[in-house]
Amino acid sequence: MAISLKTVQEIQEDLAARFKRRRIAMNLTQKDLADRSGVTWSSLKRFEREGLIALQSLLQLSVVLDCLGDFDTIAAETPATKSLDAILAKPRVRLRATGRKGRQQ
């Protein structure tokens, strides 16, 4: 299991920067992207500046920026997936009894 060393804030900012770069690469202004996606211009500005956005709005932006399919891999189940509790749990060691009952000498 890979553990991220980034904070939630850093991940939000990185995601916002990637969306902004994609928007610019597609030659869209903030206003153009907001109009095409149905996301308010103020929400888009806040997202690009602070990384804050509602999930529905993020998905709407993803449709216009042609990256909606990227969300299919988030939290996808894999056979090797373990919960954090399972990873941190100490294996139970069975202790052997030191004496034997019922044995006569």
C-alpha positions as CSV (number, residue, x, y, z in Angstrom):
1,M,0.0,0.0,0.0
2,A,1.5,3.3,-1.0
3,I,1.2,6.0,1.6
4,S,1.2,9.6,0.3
5,L,3.4,12.1,2.0
6,K,1.4,15.0,0.7
7,T,-1.2,16.8,2.8
8,V,-4.8,17.1,1.7
9,Q,-4.2,20.8,1.0
10,E,-1.2,20.0,-1.2
11,I,-3.2,17.4,-3.2
12,Q,-6.0,19.9,-3.7
13,E,-3.6,22.5,-4.9
14,D,-1.8,20.1,-7.3
15,L,-5.2,18.9,-8.7
16,A,-6.3,22.5,-9.3
17,A,-3.0,23.3,-11.0
18,R,-3.3,20.3,-13.3
19,F,-6.9,21.4,-14.2
20,K,-5.7,24.9,-14.9
21,R,-2.9,23.7,-17.1
22,R,-5.3,21.5,-19.0
23,R,-7.7,24.4,-19.4
24,I,-4.9,26.7,-20.8
25,A,-3.6,23.9,-23.1
26,M,-7.1,23.7,-24.6
27,N,-7.1,27.5,-25.1
28,L,-10.1,28.1,-22.8
29,T,-10.5,31.1,-20.5
30,Q,-12.0,30.6,-17.1
31,K,-15.2,32.2,-18.4
32,D,-15.3,29.8,-21.4
33,L,-14.8,26.7,-19.2
34,A,-17.4,27.9,-16.7
35,D,-20.0,28.5,-19.4
36,R,-19.3,25.2,-21.1
37,S,-19.4,23.1,-17.9
38,G,-22.2,24.8,-16.1
39,V,-19.9,25.6,-13.1
40,T,-20.1,29.1,-11.9
41,W,-17.2,31.3,-12.7
42,S,-16.7,32.1,-9.0
43,S,-16.5,28.4,-8.2
44,L,-13.9,27.8,-11.0
45,K,-11.8,30.8,-9.8
46,R,-11.9,29.5,-6.2
47,F,-10.9,26.0,-7.4
48,E,-7.9,27.3,-9.4
49,R,-6.8,29.6,-6.6
50,E,-7.5,27.4,-3.5
51,G,-8.2,23.9,-4.7
52,L,-11.7,24.0,-3.2
53,I,-14.6,22.7,-5.3
54,A,-17.7,20.5,-5.0
55,L,-17.4,17.0,-6.4
56,Q,-20.2,17.5,-8.9
57,S,-18.6,20.7,-10.2
58,L,-15.2,18.9,-10.5
59,L,-16.9,16.2,-12.6
60,Q,-18.6,18.8,-14.8
61,L,-15.2,20.5,-15.4
62,S,-13.7,17.0,-16.2
63,V,-16.3,16.4,-18.9
64,V,-15.3,19.6,-20.8
65,L,-11.6,19.0,-20.2
66,D,-12.0,15.4,-21.4
67,C,-10.6,13.7,-18.3
68,L,-13.8,12.3,-16.7
69,G,-12.5,8.7,-17.3
70,D,-9.6,9.4,-14.9
71,F,-12.1,9.1,-12.0
72,D,-12.7,5.5,-12.8
73,T,-9.5,4.5,-11.1
74,I,-10.0,6.4,-7.8
75,A,-10.5,4.0,-4.9
76,A,-10.9,1.1,-7.3
77,E,-10.9,-2.3,-5.6
78,T,-8.0,-4.5,-6.1
79,P,-7.4,-8.0,-4.7
80,A,-4.5,-6.7,-2.6
81,T,-6.4,-3.9,-1.0
82,K,-6.3,-4.0,2.8
83,S,-7.8,-1.7,5.3
84,L,-5.5,0.4,7.4
85,D,-6.6,-1.5,10.5
86,A,-5.5,-4.8,8.8
87,I,-2.1,-3.4,7.9
88,L,-1.5,-2.0,11.4
89,A,-2.9,-5.0,13.3
90,K,-0.3,-7.1,15.0
91,P,-0.5,-10.8,14.2
92,R,-1.8,-12.8,17.0
93,V,0.8,-15.2,18.3
94,R,-0.4,-18.3,20.0
95,L,1.5,-19.1,23.1
96,R,2.2,-22.8,23.9
97,A,1.3,-24.1,27.2
98,T,4.4,-24.8,29.3
99,G,3.1,-27.7,31.2
100,R,1.1,-30.8,30.2
101,K,-2.0,-31.7,32.1
102,G,-2.8,-35.3,32.8
103,R,0.6,-36.6,32.3
104,Q,1.8,-38.9,35.0
105,Q,5.5,-39.5,35.8
